[in-house]
Amino acid sequence: MEETSKFDKVSFVEVGEEHAGQRLDNFLIRHLKGVPKSRIYNLLRKGEVRVNKGRVKPDTRVKIGDLVRIAPIRVAQRGVAPTVGKDLKNYLSENILFEDEGLLIFNKPTGLAVHGGSGVSLGAIEAFRAERPEQRFLELVHRLDRDTSGCLMFAKKRSVLLELQAAMQRNQITKNYQTLVMGHWPKGKTTVNAPLRKNQVSSGERIVKVDVEGKASVTHFKIIERYKQATLMDVSLETGRTHQIRVHCQFSGNPVAGDEKYGDKDFNLAMRSLGGRRLFLHAKSLRFKHPLSNDWVDVEAPIPADLKRLLGNLS
C-alpha cells in the first residue's frame, strides 16, 4: 500500500513576519517539504492554492497575516528524511565563525554541498535546519561550489536575506578567496574581465565558458607567493557567477590546482603527489555592513590543514 504524505488534508497556513515579501512558490516549496516542485506548480496552475480565498500566481508576494489555503496533496513518501551524522553534527557546532539574531556564518568544509539536490540528499542548509528545528527562518544568502571550503552565510531573518543579497548586487560585500594556480601568474595581470555563459552538455553536466554573449564577470587577482610550478593567489570577486574564479583562471592559462572540471590533468597529478587531494579554492574572508546594526562585520575562515600541508610541500 502506498504511504501518503502528511499534506493529504486541506491545510491553512498564516504568513508570519519571517516570510513576508517572499514569492508564493518559494514559500510553498519551503512549507511543503518533500513535495516535488512540479506538484507544487501544478497546484498553483489549477487554483488549488488560495491566498485570502483568492486565486494567485506563483510570483505573488505574500504579506504578514495572509492566510494560505492548500488543497490536499497525495504523494508517495520518498523514504526517511536524511539525518545529520555525528561527525557533521560536531563540525556544524564547532565551525560557526559568526552568529547573532539575524545572521550565521559557517566555515563550510570541502565536499559538503550548500544544499541537497542532484543526487545529494543533505547539504549545509538542510543540516542546519535539521539541527535547529526551532529556527523559523534559515536561508542561504549565497552559494559556494561543493568542493570549495570557507565562509558561507545564512540569514535568520527575511529582511537580512534581502538586504545582504541586494548588497551583493551592488558589490558592497567584499569576498576574498585563496587559490593555488598552475604555473607563474603574470605579474601585471590584476584583473580578468571576461563574460561567462552557462552551458549544459549532453550528459546534463553544467559547464561554464567565456563567451561574448555571457554575463559580465570581473575577478581581481593578487599574487601572495610564487612556487616552482604554482602561484598562491588572493582573489576578490566583483561579480558572483557560477564557477567564476575557476573559469577565469582556466581562461588565463593558470587553472586552479585540483580542479577536475576546468583544470590541467598533469598539474593535478603533480599536486596530488604532494598531498593536494582536492580543489584548492577557499573562501577566506567576508567584510560587509550588518543589515541590522549597520556595524562592519569582518569574518575570516582559517586555511584548512590539508591546503596548508600542500603549500608546505611545494618548493
C-alpha positions as CSV (number, residue, x, y, z in Angstrom):
1,M,0.0,0.0,0.0
2,E,1.4,3.4,-1.0
3,E,2.2,5.6,2.0
4,T,1.0,9.2,1.7
5,S,2.4,12.4,2.9
6,K,1.3,14.5,5.9
7,F,-0.3,17.0,3.5
8,D,-3.2,14.8,2.5
9,K,-5.8,17.1,4.1
10,V,-6.7,20.7,3.5
11,S,-4.3,22.9,5.4
12,F,-4.3,26.6,6.3
13,V,-1.0,28.5,6.9
14,E,-0.8,32.1,8.2
15,V,2.2,34.0,6.9
16,G,4.4,35.3,9.7
17,E,6.9,38.1,9.7
18,E,9.8,35.9,8.7
19,H,8.2,35.1,5.4
20,A,6.7,38.5,4.5
21,G,7.7,39.5,1.0
22,Q,8.6,36.0,-0.2
23,R,7.3,34.7,-3.5
24,L,4.4,32.3,-3.0
25,D,6.1,29.5,-4.9
26,N,9.2,29.7,-2.7
27,F,7.0,29.9,0.4
28,L,5.3,26.7,-0.6
29,I,8.5,24.9,-1.5
30,R,9.8,25.6,2.0
31,H,6.5,24.7,3.7
32,L,5.7,21.6,1.7
33,K,9.0,19.8,2.4
34,G,9.2,16.5,0.4
35,V,6.6,17.5,-2.2
36,P,8.1,17.7,-5.7
37,K,8.3,21.2,-7.2
38,S,6.4,20.0,-10.2
39,R,3.5,19.0,-8.0
40,I,3.5,22.5,-6.2
41,Y,3.4,24.3,-9.6
42,N,0.6,22.1,-10.7
43,L,-1.4,23.0,-7.6
44,L,-0.8,26.7,-8.4
45,R,-1.9,26.3,-12.0
46,K,-5.1,24.5,-11.0
47,G,-6.0,27.1,-8.4
48,E,-5.7,24.6,-5.6
49,V,-3.7,27.2,-3.5
50,R,-5.6,30.3,-2.5
51,V,-4.4,33.3,-0.6
52,N,-7.1,35.1,1.4
53,K,-9.7,33.0,-0.6
54,G,-8.4,34.3,-3.9
55,R,-6.6,32.6,-6.8
56,V,-2.9,33.7,-7.1
57,K,0.1,33.4,-9.3
58,P,3.4,31.7,-8.4
59,D,5.2,35.1,-8.2
60,T,2.7,36.7,-5.8
61,R,4.4,38.2,-2.8
62,V,2.9,37.0,0.5
63,K,2.3,39.5,3.3
64,I,2.1,39.2,7.1
65,G,-1.2,37.8,8.1
66,D,-2.1,36.3,4.7
67,L,-4.0,33.1,5.0
68,V,-2.8,30.4,2.5
69,R,-5.2,27.6,1.8
70,I,-3.6,24.4,0.4
71,A,-5.7,21.6,-1.1
72,P,-4.9,18.0,-0.1
73,I,-1.8,16.6,-1.7
74,R,-1.2,12.9,-2.0
75,V,2.4,12.0,-2.9
76,A,4.4,8.9,-2.2
77,Q,6.8,9.3,0.6
78,R,10.4,9.1,-0.7
79,G,11.9,7.4,2.3
80,V,13.0,8.8,5.7
81,A,14.5,12.3,5.7
82,P,18.3,12.3,5.9
83,T,19.7,12.7,9.4
84,V,22.8,14.6,10.4
85,G,25.6,12.2,11.3
86,K,27.7,12.6,14.5
87,D,30.8,13.9,12.7
88,L,28.8,16.5,10.7
89,K,26.8,17.5,13.8
90,N,30.1,18.2,15.6
91,Y,31.5,20.1,12.7
92,L,28.5,22.3,12.4
93,S,28.6,23.4,16.0
94,E,32.4,23.8,16.1
95,N,32.8,25.8,12.9
96,I,30.4,28.8,13.3
97,L,32.5,31.9,12.5
98,F,29.9,34.5,13.4
99,E,26.3,34.4,14.7
100,D,23.7,36.8,16.0
101,E,20.0,37.2,15.8
102,G,20.0,37.8,12.1
103,L,22.9,36.1,10.6
104,L,25.0,32.9,10.8
105,I,28.4,32.5,9.0
106,F,29.8,29.0,8.7
107,N,33.2,27.6,7.7
108,K,32.0,25.1,5.1
109,P,34.2,22.1,4.6
110,T,35.2,20.8,1.1
111,G,32.9,18.1,-0.1
112,L,29.7,19.4,1.6
113,A,27.2,20.8,-0.9
114,V,25.4,24.0,0.2
115,H,22.0,22.4,-0.4
116,G,20.6,19.0,-1.4
117,G,19.7,18.0,-4.9
118,S,21.3,16.3,-8.0
119,G,22.0,13.2,-6.0
120,V,22.9,15.0,-2.8
121,S,20.4,14.3,0.0
122,L,21.9,16.5,2.6
123,G,23.6,19.9,2.2
124,A,24.7,22.5,4.6
125,I,21.3,24.3,4.7
126,E,19.4,21.1,5.3
127,A,21.9,20.0,8.0
128,F,21.5,23.3,9.9
129,R,17.7,23.2,9.6
130,A,17.6,19.6,10.9
131,E,19.8,20.7,13.9
132,R,17.7,23.8,14.6
133,P,14.1,22.8,14.2
134,E,13.1,25.8,16.3
135,Q,14.6,28.2,13.8
136,R,11.6,29.6,11.9
137,F,13.7,31.1,9.1
138,L,17.1,30.0,7.8
139,E,18.1,30.6,4.2
140,L,21.3,30.7,2.1
141,V,22.5,34.2,1.4
142,H,24.8,33.0,-1.4
143,R,26.4,29.7,-2.6
144,L,29.8,28.0,-2.8
145,D,30.8,25.2,-5.1
146,R,30.7,21.8,-3.3
147,D,34.5,21.4,-3.3
148,T,35.2,25.0,-2.2
149,S,35.7,25.5,1.5
150,G,35.2,28.6,3.7
151,C,32.8,31.4,4.6
152,L,29.2,30.6,3.9
153,M,26.4,33.0,5.0
154,F,22.9,32.1,6.2
155,A,20.2,34.6,7.0
156,K,18.0,34.1,10.1
157,K,15.5,36.8,9.0
158,R,14.0,37.6,5.6
159,S,14.9,41.3,5.9
160,V,18.5,40.3,6.4
161,L,18.5,37.9,3.5
162,L,17.0,40.6,1.1
163,E,19.4,43.3,2.3
164,L,22.5,41.2,2.0
165,Q,21.6,39.9,-1.4
166,A,20.9,43.5,-2.5
167,A,24.3,44.5,-1.1
168,M,26.0,41.7,-3.2
169,Q,24.3,43.0,-6.3
170,R,25.7,46.5,-5.5
171,N,29.2,45.0,-4.9
172,Q,29.1,46.1,-1.2
173,I,30.2,42.8,0.2
174,T,33.9,42.1,0.0
175,K,34.6,38.4,-0.6
176,N,38.2,37.2,-0.7
177,Y,39.4,33.7,-1.7
178,Q,42.8,32.0,-1.7
179,T,43.6,29.7,-4.5
180,L,46.7,27.9,-5.9
181,V,47.0,28.0,-9.7
182,M,49.3,26.3,-12.2
183,G,52.5,28.0,-13.3
184,H,53.6,31.6,-12.9
185,W,50.8,34.1,-12.8
186,P,51.8,37.2,-14.8
187,K,53.0,40.0,-12.6
188,G,51.0,42.7,-14.3
189,K,47.7,40.8,-14.5
190,T,45.5,42.0,-11.7
191,T,42.0,41.8,-13.2
192,V,40.2,39.3,-15.5
193,N,37.2,40.8,-17.2
194,A,35.6,38.1,-19.3
195,P,31.8,37.4,-19.7
196,L,30.7,33.9,-18.7
197,R,27.9,31.7,-20.0
198,K,26.5,28.5,-18.6
199,N,26.1,25.6,-21.0
200,Q,24.8,22.1,-20.5
201,V,26.4,19.2,-22.3
202,S,24.5,16.1,-23.4
203,S,25.3,14.3,-20.1
204,G,23.5,17.0,-18.2
205,E,26.7,18.4,-16.7
206,R,26.9,22.1,-16.3
207,I,29.9,23.8,-17.9
208,V,30.7,27.5,-17.8
209,K,32.7,29.1,-20.6
210,V,34.0,32.5,-21.5
211,D,31.5,33.8,-24.1
212,V,30.9,37.3,-25.5
213,E,27.2,36.6,-25.1
214,G,27.6,35.7,-21.5
215,K,27.0,37.7,-18.3
216,A,29.6,40.3,-17.3
217,S,32.1,38.8,-15.0
218,V,35.0,40.5,-13.2
219,T,37.7,38.9,-10.9
220,H,40.6,40.6,-9.2
221,F,43.9,38.8,-8.5
222,K,46.9,39.5,-6.3
223,I,50.0,37.3,-6.0
224,I,50.7,36.1,-2.5
225,E,53.6,33.7,-3.1
226,R,55.3,32.1,-6.1
227,Y,56.4,28.5,-6.1
228,K,58.4,26.5,-8.7
229,Q,55.4,25.2,-10.5
230,A,52.5,27.2,-9.0
231,T,51.3,30.5,-7.6
232,L,49.3,31.2,-4.5
233,M,46.8,33.9,-5.2
234,D,44.4,36.2,-3.3
235,V,41.2,36.6,-5.3
236,S,38.3,39.0,-4.9
237,L,35.0,39.0,-6.8
238,E,33.3,42.0,-8.4
239,T,30.6,39.7,-9.7
240,G,29.4,36.3,-8.4
241,R,28.9,34.0,-11.4
242,T,28.9,30.2,-11.2
243,H,32.5,28.8,-11.2
244,Q,33.8,32.3,-11.9
245,I,37.2,32.0,-10.3
246,R,37.8,28.6,-11.7
247,V,36.9,29.6,-15.3
248,H,38.8,32.9,-15.2
249,C,41.9,31.0,-14.0
250,Q,41.5,28.5,-16.8
251,F,40.9,31.3,-19.3
252,S,44.2,32.9,-18.2
253,G,46.2,29.7,-18.7
254,N,46.6,29.2,-14.9
255,P,43.9,26.7,-13.9
256,V,43.2,26.0,-10.2
257,A,45.0,23.1,-8.5
258,G,42.8,20.0,-8.1
259,D,40.1,21.3,-10.4
260,E,38.7,18.2,-12.1
261,K,36.4,20.1,-14.4
262,Y,38.4,23.1,-15.6
263,G,41.9,22.1,-14.5
264,D,45.1,20.6,-16.0
265,K,45.3,16.8,-15.6
266,D,49.1,16.7,-15.3
267,F,49.3,19.6,-12.9
268,N,46.6,18.0,-10.8
269,L,48.5,14.7,-10.7
270,A,51.7,16.6,-9.6
271,M,49.8,18.3,-6.8
272,R,48.2,15.1,-5.7
273,S,51.7,13.5,-5.4
274,L,52.5,16.4,-2.9
275,G,49.3,15.9,-0.9
276,G,46.8,18.0,-2.9
277,R,43.7,15.8,-3.0
278,R,41.0,18.4,-3.7
279,L,40.2,21.7,-5.3
280,F,42.5,24.4,-3.9
281,L,39.9,27.2,-3.5
282,H,39.0,28.6,-0.1
283,A,36.5,31.4,0.7
284,K,38.8,33.1,3.2
285,S,37.0,36.2,4.4
286,L,34.0,38.4,4.2
287,R,33.6,42.1,5.0
288,F,30.2,43.9,5.0
289,K,27.9,46.2,6.9
290,H,25.4,44.3,9.0
291,P,21.8,45.0,7.9
292,L,20.5,45.2,11.5
293,S,23.2,47.1,13.3
294,N,25.0,48.9,10.4
295,D,28.3,47.9,12.0
296,W,31.1,46.4,9.9
297,V,31.4,42.7,10.1
298,D,34.8,41.1,9.4
299,V,35.0,37.3,9.3
300,E,37.9,35.1,8.4
301,A,37.9,31.3,7.9
302,P,41.4,29.8,8.6
303,I,43.1,28.0,5.7
304,P,42.3,24.3,6.1
305,A,45.1,22.0,7.3
306,D,45.2,19.9,4.1
307,L,45.8,23.0,2.0
308,K,48.5,24.2,4.4
309,R,50.2,20.9,4.2
310,L,50.3,21.1,0.4
311,L,51.8,24.6,0.5
312,G,54.5,23.3,2.9
313,N,55.4,20.6,0.4
314,L,55.8,23.0,-2.5
315,S,59.2,24.4,-3.4
